Amino acid sequence: MISFVIPAYDEEPWIAGTLDAIHAAAARVGEPYEVVVADDGSNDRTAHLAAEHGARLVQVCRRQIAATRNAGARASRGDRLVFVDADTRIDAALLTAALAALESGAIGGGAAIRFDGRLPRYYGLLEPWLLWLQRTARFAGGCFLFCTREAFERAGGFDERMYGAEEIAMSQALKRLGRFVVLRQPVLTSGRKLRAYSGRDVLRVLGLLLSKGRRAVETREGLEMWYEPRRADPEMERRESASG
């Protein structure tokens, strides 16, 4: 069975679309599956919508992404794990490619990342470099990572000492165990953080990661993009204003 594991915190605007996309992709593939949403203490209707859209809920309340992913994985039952962020849409082509990679002997992998909506101009300069880095270093973005359960357990799960970049650490751990792939089929995730934060904010976080390495993600300090209260997505505000 395939287990889709979705960590979620205050994802009311996105969770339903994410779950509908998973159900549609899994139906096309035609294999048994389950969907587990690990709700990390949401204050909105995330949990209600997740249950309404066919997910099994796990309550976590840690406000720590690695622990939330692990809690969802522990509650799941499948022999193949697919971690999908709550603002990310997968499709049948991507899921088929991931399962084929596992069938051919890979123990895990990720996918090229595309962001939805209008993106700031500076990202157009960063995107080719980031994609090259992901393919060269072979790591998964946090929005989509897949692996066998056996490999996940041998790797020890996501490192709960880390408040960010846990997917990169997991990619490295999996690579030590076997073949890890970055699929050419893209995964579509929300560009909300790129729209809600300035280029200076994004570059500051990248600089922090480059200068301090792992020490930069062993505390929430400096990682406000992930742990401060949600900033509104300017594009969603424009849509709501236009429709209203």
QUIPE-V451179 format. One record per residue. N is the residue number from 1. PSI is psi as a letter, one per 30 degrees, with the letter a starting at -180 (NA if undefined). Layout:
n = {N | N}
psi = {PSI | PSI}
This chain:
n = {1 | 2 | 3 | 4 | 5 | 6 | 7 | 8 | 9 | 10 | 11 | 12 | 13 | 14 | 15 | 16 | 17 | 18 | 19 | 20 | 21 | 22 | 23 | 24 | 25 | 26 | 27 | 28 | 29 | 30 | 31 | 32 | 33 | 34 | 35 | 36 | 37 | 38 | 39 | 40 | 41 | 42 | 43 | 44 | 45 | 46 | 47 | 48 | 49 | 50 | 51 | 52 | 53 | 54 | 55 | 56 | 57 | 58 | 59 | 60 | 61 | 62 | 63 | 64 | 65 | 66 | 67 | 68 | 69 | 70 | 71 | 72 | 73 | 74 | 75 | 76 | 77 | 78 | 79 | 80 | 81 | 82 | 83 | 84 | 85 | 86 | 87 | 88 | 89 | 90 | 91 | 92 | 93 | 94 | 95 | 96 | 97 | 98 | 99 | 100 | 101 | 102 | 103 | 104 | 105 | 106 | 107 | 108 | 109 | 110 | 111 | 112 | 113 | 114 | 115 | 116 | 117 | 118 | 119 | 120 | 121 | 122 | 123 | 124 | 125 | 126 | 127 | 128 | 129 | 130 | 131 | 132 | 133 | 134 | 135 | 136 | 137 | 138 | 139 | 140 | 141 | 142 | 143 | 144 | 145 | 146 | 147 | 148 | 149 | 150 | 151 | 152 | 153 | 154 | 155 | 156 | 157 | 158 | 159 | 160 | 161 | 162 | 163 | 164 | 165 | 166 | 167 | 168 | 169 | 170 | 171 | 172 | 173 | 174 | 175 | 176 | 177 | 178 | 179 | 180 | 181 | 182 | 183 | 184 | 185 | 186 | 187 | 188 | 189 | 190 | 191 | 192 | 193 | 194 | 195 | 196 | 197 | 198 | 199 | 200 | 201 | 202 | 203 | 204 | 205 | 206 | 207 | 208 | 209 | 210 | 211 | 212 | 213 | 214 | 215 | 216 | 217 | 218 | 219 | 220 | 221 | 222 | 223 | 224 | 225 | 226 | 227 | 228 | 229 | 230 | 231 | 232 | 233 | 234 | 235 | 236 | 237 | 238 | 239 | 240 | 241 | 242 | 243 | 244}
psi = {k | k | j | k | k | j | k | k | j | h | h | e | f | f | e | e | e | e | e | e | e | e | e | e | e | e | e | e | e | g | l | k | l | l | k | k | j | j | j | h | h | k | f | a | g | e | e | e | e | e | e | f | g | g | l | k | k | k | k | d | h | f | h | j | e | e | e | e | e | e | e | e | e | e | f | l | f | l | f | k | k | j | k | k | l | f | g | k | k | l | l | e | e | e | e | e | e | e | e | e | e | e | e | g | f | k | f | l | a | a | l | k | k | k | k | l | a | k | k | l | e | f | f | e | e | e | e | e | e | e | e | e | e | e | e | e | f | i | l | k | l | f | f | j | k | l | l | l | e | e | e | e | e | e | f | g | a | k | j | g | f | k | g | l | g | f | e | e | e | e | e | e | e | e | f | f | f | a | k | k | l | j | l | f | k | l | k | k | l | k | g | e | e | f | e | f | l | l | e | e | e | e | e | e | e | e | e | e | e | e | e | f | b | e | f | f | g | g | l | f | k | f | h | f | f | f | f | l | k | k | k | k | j | e | e | e | e | e | e | e | e | e | f | NA}
